[in-house]
Amino acid sequence: MNTFTIFWIALPLFLGFSSYLFPRSGRILTLGVALTSLVYSLMCLFQEAPTTLQLVDNFGVSLMIDDLSGFFILTNALVTAAVVFYCWQLNKSKFFYTQTVILHGSVNAVFICADLISLYVALEVIGIAAFLLIAYTRSDRSIWVALRYLFVSNTAMLFFLLGAALVYQQSQSFAFTALANAPMDAIALIFVGLLTKGGIFVSGLWLPLTHSESETPVSAMLSGVVVKSGIYPLARFALMFEDIDPIVRFFGVGTALLGVGYAVFEKDTKRMLAFHTVSQLGFVLAAPEVGGFYALTHGLVKSALFLIAGNLPSRNLKELRHQPIPRAVWVALAIASFSISGFPLLSGFGAKVLTMKNLLPWQVIGMNVAALGTAISFAKFIFLPHSSEVQSSVKSGFWGAMTLLLGGLVFANVVYYEAYTLGNIVKPLVTIFLGWLAYWFIFRRVAIKLPRVVEQFDHLIGVMSLMLMFLFGMVLA
């Protein structure tokens, strides 16, 4: 396992730069890396005990691979493979595939890190690769959005690095375990960096503009896996330290409610999906012990939805209500929407049931409200008009991606097949039905435009500072 781990870590970097030597093989090399990660993730999920690998003993630099890592790595593998299928006929350049492979490898590195300095390096590489992909089209808009993302990401990582330095000063180790004796300010600094990087609560309000304005396959990767590089360490910390667990759970509930509160009123398809990325990340953190399964389900669903949204005739939901879409595309859209709403027979159902069963009593009301808001939001897609007479212009690569992602939602049911009891089935169906009623009689007719002032570039860093002070108070308490 250790030998294969080293090979698997090095492979994306080697093949990523090799694609410049063999430019026509970029998509094949990228797909090969994704399939290798798929194999590795299954090894992680089926191994009996966690694997640890010490890199630099004196500094606590190490790796840890367990089933939590396995779920996140599997998500990365499937989403990357789906994006490659989607782009197969789009004539993407070797530069695109090089950055995709590097991004894939860096995200995987985060999912096996067990120390702060390795985590910092991996997150910084992710920031650079994501920046280059966001700016890939080279339009003025894409370059501005990419620079905005890079500035926010680098500022967040500066907070994180200061926190890591304080942890080392206290314990002479960068290992995650050193957080047990870390000073209050170190934990607060590390958290504000990860909350921002992961798009959590108000620190993540950079996310809607970035994900909605990026090119379709890039949006799928950002929402499907990249933001999970920020929440994976938070889930890991919650599992390791009892004192940190309530903080992570609090931000999980707050994020779920904040994201869905914006999404139910949003009329732009990609912005609604971006706000729901914020909300669904909250579900992952609300119950960290089962967050891996929810992360997998969300990654598959959100990647599929962004790829579908990029092929709709308009981003404006008002226009889409008067413009039928191809029935085949609507079926894919409905399946993904059903899954994220928690409908049985799709893994979103099992993920939501498992999450709800692992909530603390004070979380239950908030998370049920968030689940209801999810059903309201995705009723916007489910009730769109559709017709078999409307010609579809999507390429075969789109259907390859849909087969992989939506098929994954069906097969992932085996993770928690115990969810299929009468009581577990009735509650989500009632929630979905109430959400549809609320949409049809209330939110379909409501035209409220929430202010975007908090998303503006000049406010994002200020929000980080406010979050830092808030975190100081929480850690102190």
Secondary structure, 3 states (H helix, E strand, C coil): CHHHHHHHHHHHHHHHHHCCCCHHHHHHHHHHHHHHHHHHHHHHHHCCCCEEEEEEHHHCEEEEECHHHHHHHHHHHHHHHHHHHHHCCCCCCHHHHHHHHHHHHHHHHHCCECEHHHHHHHHHHHHHHHHHHHCCCCCHHHHHHHHHHHHHHHHHHHHHHHHHHHHHHHHCCCEHHHHHHCCHHHHHHHHHHHHHHCCCHHHHCCHHHHHHHCCHHHHHHHHHHHCHHHHHHHHHHHHHCCCCHHHHHHHHHHHHHHHHHHHCCCCEHHHHHHHHHHHHHHHHHHCHHHHHHHHHHHHHHHHHHHHHHCCCCCCEHHHHCCCCEEHHHHHHHHHHHHHHHCCCCCHHHHHHHHHHHCCCHHHHHHHHHHHHHHHHHHHHHHCCCEECCCCCCCCHHHHHHHHHHHHHHHHHHHHHHHHCCHHHHHHHHHHHHHHHHHHHHHHCCCCCCCCCHHHCHHHHHHHHHHHHHHHHHHHHC
